[in-house]
Amino acid sequence: MKKLLLLFVGSLFFISCQETVKETMITTASEHKNEVVEAIKNRRSIRSYKPEQIDQAQLDTIIDCGINAPSALNKQTWEVRVIQNADLLNRINSSFVEKAKGKDLKGSASRSQEPGFSVFHGSPTLIIVGREKNNPTSFVDCGLLAQNILLSAESMNIGTCTIGNMASILNDPDAKEFLKEINMPDTHEVAFGIAIGYKNESPEAKPRDASKVQYIK
Ligand SMILES: Cc1cc2nc3c(=O)[nH]c(=O)nc-3n(C[C@H](O)[C@H](O)[C@H](O)COP(=O)(O)O)c2cc1C
């Protein structure tokens, strides 16, 4: 009889614990409140940066988050170069401005001939991501690496902007010297750049089209 009573009380305790867990999960899901979700929802492409360099320890953590991204067969098909050399950054930008002359470019690049234009929005650090040319999964690998960089940076209130235009500048046959200068192996080409620095603007979120998502149950 005593054993039966103990079993009954135990079961009641177990059921009440389960209910608490369920309630916590529902609350969390409906409020969408956790640090990762916050970083995803708050991240915006930043196109104006403060001139001061970001803290090295923060940058190291951000890069470490980048290379902790998943990659197919863990091949880590990326090459990552973190450029803070002002002279090299100026030359990369001038090269873009020169090549953009007379071209009908879209987005911020449409202002390439205006004084003070910067293809990486004047960020004091520019990350160049190289992808392995002969590996089709490298596009996905590098994209995942980039998103880890973007989100970990956002979690520290550091701004970022993916710069696809970097590929057009640095993969041009006459840009081989740049690739040599940043030690990019012949096996790789530039996938994109990432501007990174302390934010000097707080843009609004751009709209997203939820109709592109369908649940098939
Ligand atoms: C592959 C890729 C290339 C991009 N290239 C550029 C670029 O060259 N210059 C730029 O200012 N933004 C660039 N962006 C940023 C997009 O314009 C931006 O992500 C998009 O407008 C959505 O805005 P959000 O990032 O603020 O949510 C690029 C983004 C991606 C994913």
The ligand as an SDF file (V2000), in Angstrom:
LIG
                    3D

 31 33  0  0  0  0  0  0  0  0999 V2000
   25.8570   37.6240  -51.7220 C   0  0  0  0  0  0  0  0  0  0  0  0
   25.5730   39.0330  -51.2580 C   0  0  0  0  0  0  0  0  0  0  0  0
   26.2150   40.0880  -51.8810 C   0  0  0  0  0  0  0  0  0  0  0  0
   25.9870   41.3980  -51.4530 C   0  0  0  0  0  0  0  0  0  0  0  0
   26.7040   42.4140  -52.0230 N   0  0  0  0  0  0  0  0  0  0  0  0
   26.5580   43.6700  -51.5340 C   0  0  0  0  0  0  0  0  0  0  0  0
   27.3980   44.7240  -52.0370 C   0  0  0  0  0  0  0  0  0  0  0  0
   28.2640   44.5300  -52.8990 O   0  0  0  0  0  0  0  0  0  0  0  0
   27.2330   45.9650  -51.4970 N   0  0  0  0  0  0  0  0  0  0  0  0
   26.3050   46.2220  -50.5150 C   0  0  0  0  0  0  0  0  0  0  0  0
   26.2280   47.3700  -50.0560 O   0  0  0  0  0  0  0  0  0  0  0  0
   25.4950   45.2380  -50.0330 N   0  0  0  0  0  0  0  0  0  0  0  0
   25.6100   43.9750  -50.5040 C   0  0  0  0  0  0  0  0  0  0  0  0
   24.8490   42.9540  -49.9780 N   0  0  0  0  0  0  0  0  0  0  0  0
   23.8680   43.2390  -48.9100 C   0  0  0  0  0  0  0  0  0  0  0  0
   22.4170   43.1360  -49.4090 C   0  0  0  0  0  0  0  0  0  0  0  0
   22.1280   44.2540  -50.2130 O   0  0  0  0  0  0  0  0  0  0  0  0
   21.4840   43.0530  -48.1780 C   0  0  0  0  0  0  0  0  0  0  0  0
   21.7900   41.8950  -47.4520 O   0  0  0  0  0  0  0  0  0  0  0  0
   20.0090   43.0310  -48.5630 C   0  0  0  0  0  0  0  0  0  0  0  0
   19.6350   44.2280  -49.1840 O   0  0  0  0  0  0  0  0  0  0  0  0
   19.1010   42.8170  -47.3340 C   0  0  0  0  0  0  0  0  0  0  0  0
   19.3110   43.8090  -46.3640 O   0  0  0  0  0  0  0  0  0  0  0  0
   19.8010   43.4380  -44.8800 P   0  0  0  0  0  0  0  0  0  0  0  0
   21.1160   42.7170  -44.9870 O   0  0  0  0  0  0  0  0  0  0  0  0
   19.9320   44.7480  -44.1690 O   0  0  0  0  0  0  0  0  0  0  0  0
   18.7650   42.5620  -44.2570 O   0  0  0  0  0  0  0  0  0  0  0  0
   25.0530   41.6500  -50.4000 C   0  0  0  0  0  0  0  0  0  0  0  0
   24.4130   40.5710  -49.7750 C   0  0  0  0  0  0  0  0  0  0  0  0
   24.6700   39.2830  -50.1990 C   0  0  0  0  0  0  0  0  0  0  0  0
   24.0030   38.1410  -49.4780 C   0  0  0  0  0  0  0  0  0  0  0  0
  1  2  1  0
  2  3  1  0
  2 30  2  0
  3  4  2  0
  4  5  1  0
  4 28  1  0
  5  6  2  0
  6  7  1  0
  6 13  1  0
  7  8  2  0
  7  9  1  0
  9 10  1  0
 10 11  2  0
 10 12  1  0
 12 13  2  0
 13 14  1  0
 14 15  1  0
 14 28  1  0
 15 16  1  0
 16 17  1  0
 16 18  1  0
 18 19  1  0
 18 20  1  0
 20 21  1  0
 20 22  1  0
 22 23  1  0
 23 24  1  0
 24 25  2  0
 24 26  1  0
 24 27  1  0
 28 29  2  0
 29 30  1  0
 30 31  1  0
M  END
$$$$
